[in-house]
Amino acid sequence: MSNIQVINPATEEIINQYKIMSQDEVNTIINLMYDEQEKWARTAYSTRIHCLMNAANLLRQDKEKYAKLMTLEMGKPISQSISEIEKCAKAFDYYAEMGEKFLEPEIIETEFHKSYRSFQPLGIIFAIMPWNFPFWQVVRFAVPNLMLGNAGLLKHAPNSMGTALAIEQLFLQAGFPKNLFRSLIIDVDLAPAIIHHPKISGVTLTGSNKAGQSVAKEAGMALKKLVLELGGSDPYIILEDADIALAAEKCVQSRLGINAGQSCIAAKRLIVVNKMKDNFIKNILENARQYKIGDPLDPKTNLGPLARNDLREKLHDQVERSIAAGARCILGGEIPDKKGYFYPATILTDVPVNSPAFLEEIFGPVISIINAVDEEEAVQLANQSPFGLGAAIFTQDLQRGERLAREKMQAGTCVVNTFVASDPRLPFGGIKQSGYGRELSREGMHEFANIKTVVIAS
């Protein structure tokens, strides 16, 4: 393959083509970045903060332009694309405000004259990023690392290539040096060589479990620091004392109202205690029927297409196999006869634990409802998963909810009476097959730092 084609998932039309870079071109870029990063690591924090603030202002100024590009490339409804750009601007604001504080040396009292931990940049961080949040995923890796003093090298998903190049231009326009952040136009075949390149210091990937295994293998052989944010099958527990209207609204919003369910932290397994089952399903149906597929460039559309046809085929196969395993489909479940990779809002009830809707990650607008006898069984079912990214509990007893979230749920983020969402102020990442390492907050800045111990005896 010599070119990458980007196809509009709403129209199935080719909207752009990009010539793939050779390995020599990639090596030249890495060498340029290596020299630039060494200079950037000596740059004053005030200079870095100024560039971050410029980028935030540019995002807000041109949010419609960036949002339209995302929508054309991967199908996100335009209102959600605009929200994504606004969220990215907040990440720039956050690290402009907090970055210098996060990098201050931390004194550790010992018998020595002085001892402390300091935070030094590692070098070039290679990021392999997905299409589902094509701006946000890149920003949440790049912003803390550029503030730290690292450089960022991006291999974006093929269907988000225009967005990748737009992000590179954004950093340039904001005043960052030319070769501090670069976007590569490459196929996945070149990724191992980049990971093994001696001038690459760390690797971060957001993607599938299969991709995570491949990258972890290469990074392990190369002895490179690695952060993985992989798949999720987030359980949302609805207890007998839950506000059912609130629970249904938040569950449907998480599952259908964010990128047509194409999110690793969407509400994927709704586990409801039997006492509340009928009322909960009624409320879920009422909310789900408000989501209609349509032109993602229309501000009124709240359910866009899936990003690619193969993804829709996989999703539909999972739905059909789940029904064959005993789940009941009470809404949707059929591929529409129209242009574009659309899939309707779909609800599966009585989902058995041996079905794909329980065991696998379902990446699309499919709500899976699972029955539980009581709290104990609900927690057991929630944790009966190889994934551990996010989880939610709905109860009006806040102490009960907090206790379950903190002590019982096996996930990197657990929330009560809302849906899981990433936030620049809070560390984000998973456990088990959902990956390791953390992004965002203080932890996200320190993942690719040399946490250096300095001791002065006398």
PyMOL commands that set and color helices and strands:
alter all, ss='L'
color gray80, all
select helices_A, chain A and resi 23-40+45-61+63-74+78-102+136-148+158-173+188-196+209-222+244-256+259-261+274-288+309-324+356-359+375-383+398-407+432-434+441-446
alter helices_A, ss='H'
color red, helices_A
select strands_A, chain A and resi 3-8+13-19+106-107+114-121+124-128+151-155+181-184+200-206+225-229+235-238+269-273+328-331+346-349+366-372+390-394+413-416+435-436+449-456
alter strands_A, ss='S'
color yellow, strands_A
deselect
rebuild
show_as cartoon
